[in-house]
Amino acid sequence: MDKEELKRRAAARALDEVRSGMKLGLGTGSTAKHFVELLGERVRDGLDVVGVPTSEVTRADAERCGIRLTTLDEIDRLDITVDGADEADGKLDLIKGGGGALLREKIVAAASDRMIVIADESKLVDTLGRFPLPIEVIPFGLAATRRALQLAFDAAGCAGELKLRPGKDGHAFVTDGGHWIVDARLGRIPDAPRLAQLLSAIPGVVEHGLFVGMASTLVLAGATGIRTIERA
Ligand SMILES: O=C[C@H](O)[C@H](O)[C@H](O)COP(=O)(O)O
């Protein structure tokens, strides 16, 4: 089955959890975009929800779909965030940020009672790390931050090359928050919680793409159907 169809099925399954009156976090990426489009159809049929987008791209998509939007300055908590992932393991820890939206995604997920992750089944891995780990950094002092990152990788039992993410214009990719991203090709992250802690302690790191202990439900769509994994 076509991968886009699998993503749309996972998105449709997450939509089953949405009720009128809910406040929703709207994720970023090709899978989350299916959710926004399907949600828009329900809104046009009368579903009353309000959303907080996790990127400017998602904001534009949601507005185009007629979804009412708000901000985390106007409301306290969200009921559910629905978002994609670049990788997920069986403990529901994630790598996110392939599209560069990890910072707003993490802020929105942390303000949500539930985070439902939607994906096609190819995103499920035994150990995180095959997908390069996105790390959002401040441009100032980048070389010092890179050295600190390598020390953190050593301390967490992993190693790998760091690459500054290029943008379309040949310069560095710039996030919605005005920062840069370095992608770490680690191959295998044996202890994601430990690495997450070490990365968060580096001054030049704004945020990293390890989402540890945040997802409550993982919805995986495969050729044989939908599988749902709940946090233990
Ligand atoms: O920054 C982007 C997000 O973390 C996405 O949710 C992630 O990259 C997955 O995207 P996609 O659904 O396109 O594979």
The ligand as an ORCA input file, in Angstrom:
! r2SCAN-3c Opt
* xyz 0 1
  O      10.071     18.598     12.398
  C       9.292     17.778     11.938
  C       8.524     16.827     12.733
  O       9.164     16.377     13.888
  C       7.844     15.699     11.984
  O       6.777     15.286     12.785
  C       8.725     14.517     11.680
  O       9.850     14.943     10.948
  C       7.968     13.431     10.891
  O       7.603     13.925      9.645
  P       6.876     13.044      8.561
  O       5.506     12.757      9.057
  O       6.891     13.903      7.317
  O       7.717     11.805      8.375
*
